[in-house]
Amino acid sequence: MSGTNDTPADDDSLEMVEVETEGVDEEGNLVIDDLVVAVNSEGKILATDETVAVITSEGDAVVDEKLSVLGEDGKLHAVEEDISVLEADDE
């Protein structure tokens, strides 16, 4: 699934584009990747927010969220990363 917002496209505006993919890895875990990208009016990527969730068949989950911004060198740099591990209840 992907989408864009419906904001006006003047020279200073940003467009937000979101792409979500789902799949199963070689170990049978469900992998969900949600990527949100901020793009300027020239089509240049200014920032990304990516969340990757891996859910095991036992119900455990690892969620990795990384926020990156465009640096002066023209490359994206991670400015924040948060990794959460959630274990399923054994009830």
Phi and psi in degrees as GROMACS dihedral restraints (atoms count N, CA, C in turn):
[ dihedral_restraints ]
;  ai    aj    ak    al  type     phi  dphi    fc
    3     4     5     6     1  -144.4    20    10
    4     5     6     7     1   161.9    20    10
    6     7     8     9     1  -167.3    20    10
    7     8     9    10     1   166.8    20    10
    9    10    11    12     1  -131.2    20    10
   10    11    12    13     1   161.1    20    10
   12    13    14    15     1   -85.6    20    10
   13    14    15    16     1   171.4    20    10
   15    16    17    18     1  -108.1    20    10
   16    17    18    19     1    42.0    20    10
   18    19    20    21     1   -83.2    20    10
   19    20    21    22     1   152.3    20    10
   21    22    23    24     1   -61.3    20    10
   22    23    24    25     1   147.6    20    10
   24    25    26    27     1  -103.6    20    10
   25    26    27    28     1    63.8    20    10
   27    28    29    30     1   -84.5    20    10
   28    29    30    31     1   176.8    20    10
   30    31    32    33     1   -61.0    20    10
   31    32    33    34     1   -31.4    20    10
   33    34    35    36     1   -97.0    20    10
   34    35    36    37     1     2.3    20    10
   36    37    38    39     1   -83.5    20    10
   37    38    39    40     1   156.7    20    10
   39    40    41    42     1  -111.1    20    10
   40    41    42    43     1   143.8    20    10
   42    43    44    45     1  -109.2    20    10
   43    44    45    46     1   134.4    20    10
   45    46    47    48     1  -102.0    20    10
   46    47    48    49     1   126.1    20    10
   48    49    50    51     1  -119.8    20    10
   49    50    51    52     1   133.1    20    10
   51    52    53    54     1  -123.8    20    10
   52    53    54    55     1   133.3    20    10
   54    55    56    57     1  -127.9    20    10
   55    56    57    58     1   128.1    20    10
   57    58    59    60     1  -123.1    20    10
   58    59    60    61     1   129.6    20    10
   60    61    62    63     1  -126.5    20    10
   61    62    63    64     1   150.4    20    10
   63    64    65    66     1  -133.0    20    10
   64    65    66    67     1   147.5    20    10
   66    67    68    69     1  -167.7    20    10
   67    68    69    70     1   179.2    20    10
   69    70    71    72     1  -119.9    20    10
   70    71    72    73     1   129.2    20    10
   72    73    74    75     1   -81.9    20    10
   73    74    75    76     1  -179.1    20    10
   75    76    77    78     1   -66.1    20    10
   76    77    78    79     1   -16.3    20    10
   78    79    80    81     1   -97.0    20    10
   79    80    81    82     1     2.9    20    10
   81    82    83    84     1    86.7    20    10
   82    83    84    85     1     9.8    20    10
   84    85    86    87     1   -83.2    20    10
   85    86    87    88     1   144.9    20    10
   87    88    89    90     1   -80.2    20    10
   88    89    90    91     1   128.8    20    10
   90    91    92    93     1  -120.6    20    10
   91    92    93    94     1   123.7    20    10
   93    94    95    96     1  -118.9    20    10
   94    95    96    97     1   126.5    20    10
   96    97    98    99     1  -120.8    20    10
   97    98    99   100     1   118.0    20    10
   99   100   101   102     1  -116.1    20    10
  100   101   102   103     1   116.6    20    10
  102   103   104   105     1  -118.7    20    10
  103   104   105   106     1   124.6    20    10
  105   106   107   108     1  -114.5    20    10
  106   107   108   109     1   129.9    20    10
  108   109   110   111     1  -123.9    20    10
  109   110   111   112     1   132.9    20    10
  111   112   113   114     1   -97.9    20    10
  112   113   114   115     1   121.8    20    10
  114   115   116   117     1  -121.5    20    10
  115   116   117   118     1   136.0    20    10
  117   118   119   120     1   -83.3    20    10
  118   119   120   121     1   180.0    20    10
  120   121   122   123     1   -65.2    20    10
  121   122   123   124     1   -17.2    20    10
  123   124   125   126     1   -91.1    20    10
  124   125   126   127     1    -0.3    20    10
  126   127   128   129     1    86.8    20    10
  127   128   129   130     1     9.7    20    10
  129   130   131   132     1   -86.3    20    10
  130   131   132   133     1   132.5    20    10
  132   133   134   135     1   -74.9    20    10
  133   134   135   136     1   124.3    20    10
  135   136   137   138     1  -103.5    20    10
  136   137   138   139     1   -28.9    20    10
  138   139   140   141     1  -160.2    20    10
  139   140   141   142     1   154.2    20    10
  141   142   143   144     1  -135.2    20    10
  142   143   144   145     1   150.5    20    10
  144   145   146   147     1  -133.2    20    10
  145   146   147   148     1   109.3    20    10
  147   148   149   150     1  -116.9    20    10
  148   149   150   151     1   131.0    20    10
  150   151   152   153     1  -121.3    20    10
  151   152   153   154     1   123.2    20    10
  153   154   155   156     1  -116.9    20    10
  154   155   156   157     1   124.0    20    10
  156   157   158   159     1  -117.2    20    10
  157   158   159   160     1   131.4    20    10
  159   160   161   162     1  -117.9    20    10
  160   161   162   163     1   121.3    20    10
  162   163   164   165     1  -118.2    20    10
  163   164   165   166     1   123.4    20    10
  165   166   167   168     1   -83.0    20    10
  166   167   168   169     1   167.8    20    10
  168   169   170   171     1   -66.8    20    10
  169   170   171   172     1   -20.8    20    10
  171   172   173   174     1   -82.0    20    10
  172   173   174   175     1    -8.1    20    10
  174   175   176   177     1    97.3    20    10
  175   176   177   178     1    -1.9    20    10
  177   178   179   180     1   -71.4    20    10
  178   179   180   181     1   153.0    20    10
  180   181   182   183     1  -140.6    20    10
  181   182   183   184     1   143.0    20    10
  183   184   185   186     1  -121.8    20    10
  184   185   186   187     1   125.1    20    10
  186   187   188   189     1  -119.3    20    10
  187   188   189   190     1   123.1    20    10
  189   190   191   192     1  -118.7    20    10
  190   191   192   193     1   116.5    20    10
  192   193   194   195     1  -116.0    20    10
  193   194   195   196     1   129.4    20    10
  195   196   197   198     1  -130.2    20    10
  196   197   198   199     1   127.7    20    10
  198   199   200   201     1  -107.2    20    10
  199   200   201   202     1   126.0    20    10
  201   202   203   204     1  -127.0    20    10
  202   203   204   205     1   146.3    20    10
  204   205   206   207     1  -129.5    20    10
  205   206   207   208     1   157.6    20    10
  207   208   209   210     1   -73.3    20    10
  208   209   210   211     1   127.8    20    10
  210   211   212   213     1   -92.9    20    10
  211   212   213   214     1   173.7    20    10
  213   214   215   216     1   -63.4    20    10
  214   215   216   217     1   -21.6    20    10
  216   217   218   219     1   -83.3    20    10
  217   218   219   220     1     1.5    20    10
  219   220   221   222     1    83.9    20    10
  220   221   222   223     1     7.2    20    10
  222   223   224   225     1  -113.5    20    10
  223   224   225   226     1   154.2    20    10
  225   226   227   228     1   -78.8    20    10
  226   227   228   229     1   135.7    20    10
  228   229   230   231     1  -125.8    20    10
  229   230   231   232     1   133.6    20    10
  231   232   233   234     1   -69.3    20    10
  232   233   234   235     1   127.2    20    10
  234   235   236   237     1  -110.1    20    10
  235   236   237   238     1   -16.1    20    10
  237   238   239   240     1  -155.9    20    10
  238   239   240   241     1   136.7    20    10
  240   241   242   243     1  -140.5    20    10
  241   242   243   244     1   133.9    20    10
  243   244   245   246     1  -130.6    20    10
  244   245   246   247     1   122.7    20    10
  246   247   248   249     1  -116.4    20    10
  247   248   249   250     1   125.7    20    10
  249   250   251   252     1  -118.8    20    10
  250   251   252   253     1   138.9    20    10
  252   253   254   255     1  -117.8    20    10
  253   254   255   256     1   122.6    20    10
  255   256   257   258     1  -119.5    20    10
  256   257   258   259     1   122.4    20    10
  258   259   260   261     1   -98.3    20    10
  259   260   261   262     1   139.9    20    10
  261   262   263   264     1   -70.3    20    10
  262   263   264   265     1   147.6    20    10
  264   265   266   267     1   -70.6    20    10
  265   266   267   268     1   142.3    20    10
  267   268   269   270     1   -93.7    20    10
  268   269   270   271     1    38.2    20    10
